[in-house]
């Protein structure tokens, strides 16, 4: 029984170290891409574990970006070429966002690409439609 108690104590210690290492890892990813603070650990682990599968990550985009329901990929899911709202509106990206294994990096590029695409759309609208103020 004493041996069992020592074994359980050792296992508990190892488990606590694993949990601490996992928490530190998730915190590091959240610092790299602060929008990860808006999702729970389970969702973040799924995103990081499925980084080579953009279709899985797409299901989490609405939690990370307000107004984006999904994105359009080029053939082969290697680049994001547009973003879609829940209402079905599509805004093409000015430059495609390359999807890589470093998910926090391409999500940063997606955020920048979103701003660039929306800025471009607004500028085009202002250039073609006179303002009646």
N, C-alpha and C positions, 0 to 999 in steps of 0.2 A: 504493500500500500504506500509505503514511503517513496518507493521508486516511481509509482504512478503519479504521486503528488509532484515530485521533482520534474517528471516528464511533462506534465500538464503546465507547470510553471514555466518551463523552458519554451513550450509551444506558445503560451500566452505572450511571453516576452518577444518571440519572433514575430508573432502576429502584430503586436503593437509597433514593432520596428517597420514592418511592411506597410501598415496603415500610415505611419508617419512619412515614409518615403513616397507613398502614393499621394498623400496630401501635398507634400513639397513639390512633386512633379506637376500636379494639377495647378498649384499656385504659380509655378513657373510659366505654364502655358497661358494662364489667365493674365499674367503680367505682360506676356508677349502679345496677346490680343485681348484687350480689356472687355470686349463684348462677351467673352466667355464667362464673365461674372454674372451674366443674366440667365445662365442655364445651370442646372444642377450637375452634380458629379456624374450621375449615370449618363446623362446626355453628352457631357463632355468626353467621358470615356468612350462612348459609342463613336463620336466624331473622330477622336484620335485613333481609335482602333480600326476604323473604316476609312482612313484617310485616302486609300487608293480607290475608294468607291464613291464618287461624287453624288451618285443617286441617293445614297443613304444620308449623306451630309445635307442634301437638298431638303430633306424632311425637317431639318433643324433650322433652316434659314429664316423662317418666319419668327423664330424666337430670338434670332440674332439681329435682324434688320427689320425695322418697322416699314411696312409698305411693300415688302418683297414677299410674295407667296412662293415663287419658284424662279428658276433661271433656265434659260435656253442654252444648250450646249451645241458646239459644232459636232460634226460626225466624229465618233470615237470618244466623246466626252473628255477631250483634251483641253478645250477652251470654252469659256462662258462668253456667249455672243449677245445675250440680252437678258433683261430682268422682267418679270411678270408680276402684276398685282393680283390680288384676290379677285378683282373685277374683270381680269383678263386683259388689262392694258399691258402692252409690251413696249419697253424702251430699249432700243439697241445700244450696245456698248460702243463707245467711240473707238476703243482698242479692245480686242478680245483679252480676257483674263485667262492666263495659262494656269491650268490646274496641275499642281505638283503634290508630292507626298507630304510636303511641309504645309499642312492645312492652315495653320495660323498665318502663314505668309500669303497664300493665295486669297484667304479671306480678307486680309489687309488690302491686297490689291483690288479685290472686289469692292470694298468700301470706297477706295479712291476712284475706281472706275464708275461707281454709282454716281458720285458727286460730279465727275467729269461728264457723264452722259446727261445728267439732268441739267447741268450748266449749259451744255451744248444745245439741248432742246429749248431752254428758255431763251438763249441768245438767238437761235434761229427763229423762234416765235416773235420776239421783239423786232427782229430785222424785217420780217415779212408782214407784220400786222401793226399798223399805226396805233398808238395809244390814244384813246379818247378819255382824257382826264378832266 
